[in-house]
Amino acid sequence: MEWWQKLFNSPIYFELYEEADTRKAVEQVRDIVRLLDLKPPARVLDVPCGYGRHALEFARRGFSVTGVDASEVQIARGREKAEAEGARVDFRVVDARRLPFEGEFDLAITMFLSFGYFETDEEHLAMLHGIAGALRPGGRFLMESWNREFEIRYFDRHQVDHTGDVVEVEEWEYDHLKGRLNWTNTAFFPDGRRDSWWHSIRAYTVVEMRALFERAGLRLDAVYGGLGGEPFSIESEDAIFVATRP
């Protein structure tokens, strides 16, 4: 089982992150709509969508939304949330490397550092090919990622974070031969529980991302330092890529 399958099918993900991430998604979707001047009832593809926090917020705003994810657990949670509030989102269990759409969407989004999970560049290119194919001509793609240069410049092997009363200890490493950032999270709960999980993400530079976009049939239009349209620089923590299917 891949690391991302293990993590996103685990209840610990919801326990630690669901509440805060859901609140954050409301602001993120607001910023995306403003940045791209997007208007309903545009068709939006969220890939991978997780439990649908962005997909649901787009639906609340009147957009026609499809959310896909490889995790049955995440999709089930998204469907539960949509049913509970009467929201209309087409949630599907789909591997991002094998998207089944052709020319259907005005916008595709990849949020929450969800690109770079796979082992090979070819797999990541397959994901981008599928996204490009899912867009109508003139449709746009927005990807939220980290700024690889910032991560390397301020690389810290040992980090400690707090999620409520849970302490998370992170141990990081950089694999310079594979261009991957790897880290282990260990969560210490106040009741004495502890749980650990691993991440490994291919950390692409902006130049590498542009080359992948071009190979996939996407034209990179802009790179921002945030969803608010902030200018991108080496000091930007985030990299927001906006591309178009010609």
Residue pairs with C-beta under 8 A, 6 or more apart in sequence:
2 117
3 117
3 197
3 198
3 199
3 200
4 117
4 199
5 70
5 71
6 197
7 13
7 197
7 199
8 50
8 69
8 71
8 73
8 74
9 71
9 72
9 73
9 74
10 73
10 197
12 187
12 195
12 197
14 51
14 77
16 163
16 166
16 168
16 187
17 163
18 51
20 163
21 53
21 112
22 53
25 53
25 54
25 56
25 57
26 57
28 54
28 57
28 111
28 144
28 227
29 54
29 57
29 58
29 61
31 226
31 227
31 228
32 38
32 109
32 142
32 227
33 61
34 228
34 229
35 142
35 224
35 227
35 228
35 229
35 240
35 242
36 107
36 140
36 142
36 242
38 63
38 106
38 107
40 61
40 62
40 63
40 64
41 62
41 63
41 64
42 63
42 64
42 106
42 107
43 63
43 64
43 65
43 66
43 104
43 105
43 106
43 107
44 55
44 58
44 63
44 64
44 65
44 66
44 105
44 106
44 107
44 108
44 109
45 65
45 66
45 67
45 68
45 101
45 104
45 105
45 107
45 108
45 109
45 131
45 134
45 135
46 52
46 54
46 55
46 58
46 65
46 66
46 67
46 68
46 108
46 109
46 111
47 67
47 68
47 69
47 94
47 96
47 99
47 108
47 109
47 110
47 127
47 131
48 68
48 69
48 70
48 71
48 74
48 96
48 110
48 114
49 55
49 67
49 68
49 69
49 74
49 75
49 78
49 91
50 69
50 71
50 74
50 78
50 112
50 114
51 74
51 75
51 77
51 78
51 81
52 67
52 74
52 75
52 77
52 78
52 81
52 82
52 89
52 91
54 109
54 111
55 65
55 66
55 67
55 78
55 89
55 91
56 65
56 78
56 81
56 82
56 85
56 87
56 89
58 65
59 65
59 82
59 87
59 88
59 89
60 87
64 88
65 88
65 89
65 90
66 89
66 90
66 91
66 92
66 101
66 105
67 75
67 78
67 89
67 90
67 91
67 92
68 91
68 92
68 93
68 94
68 96
68 99
69 75
69 78
69 91
69 93
69 94
70 93
70 94
70 95
70 96
71 93
72 93
75 91
75 92
75 93
78 89
78 91
79 91
81 87
82 88
82 89
82 91
94 100
96 127
96 130
97 118
97 123
97 126
97 127
97 130
98 126
98 130
99 127
99 130
99 131
99 133
99 134
101 130
101 133
101 134
102 133
102 134
103 133
103 134
103 135
103 136
103 137
104 134
104 135
104 136
105 134
105 135
105 136
105 139
106 135
106 136
106 139
106 140
107 135
107 139
107 140
107 141
107 142
108 131
108 134
108 135
108 139
108 140
108 141
108 142
109 141
109 142
109 143
109 144
110 131
110 141
110 142
110 143
110 144
111 143
111 144
112 144
113 144
113 145
113 146
113 201
115 124
115 127
115 143
115 145
115 204
116 124
116 145
116 180
116 201
116 202
116 203
116 204
117 200
117 201
117 202
118 124
118 127
118 202
121 202
121 212
124 202
124 212
125 212
125 215
125 216
128 212
128 213
128 215
128 216
128 218
129 216
129 217
131 141
131 216
131 218
132 141
132 216
132 217
132 218
132 245
133 217
135 141
135 245
136 245
137 245
137 246
138 244
138 245
138 246
139 244
139 245
140 221
140 242
140 243
140 244
140 245
141 218
141 241
141 242
141 243
141 244
141 245
142 240
142 241
142 242
142 243
143 209
143 240
143 241
143 243
144 227
144 238
144 240
145 204
145 209
145 238
145 239
145 240
145 241
146 203
146 237
146 238
146 239
147 206
147 225
147 232
147 234
147 236
147 237
147 238
147 239
148 203
148 204
148 205
148 206
148 239
149 205
149 206
149 234
150 234
150 235
150 236
150 237
151 181
151 203
152 174
152 203
153 234
155 172
155 174
156 172
157 171
157 172
157 173
158 169
158 170
158 171
158 172
159 169
159 170
159 172
160 167
160 168
160 169
160 170
161 167
161 168
161 170
162 168
163 187
165 189
165 190
166 187
166 188
166 189
166 190
167 187
167 188
168 185
168 186
168 187
168 188
169 185
169 186
169 188
170 183
170 184
170 185
170 186
171 183
171 184
171 186
172 181
172 182
172 183
173 181
173 182
173 183
174 180
174 181
174 182
174 203
175 181
175 182
178 202
179 202
179 203
179 204
180 200
180 201
180 202
180 203
181 199
181 200
181 201
181 203
182 198
182 199
182 200
182 201
183 198
183 199
184 196
184 197
184 198
184 199
185 196
185 197
185 198
185 199
186 194
186 195
186 196
187 193
187 194
187 195
187 196
188 194
189 195
204 212
206 223
206 232
206 239
209 220
209 239
209 241
210 220
213 219
213 220
213 241
213 243
214 220
217 245
217 246
218 243
218 244
218 245
219 243
219 244
219 245
219 246
220 241
220 242
220 243
221 242
221 243
221 244
222 241
222 242
223 232
223 239
223 240
223 241
223 242
224 230
224 231
224 232
224 239
224 240
224 242
225 231
225 232
225 233
225 236
225 237
225 238
225 239
225 240
226 236
226 238
226 240
227 238
227 240
230 236
232 239
232 240
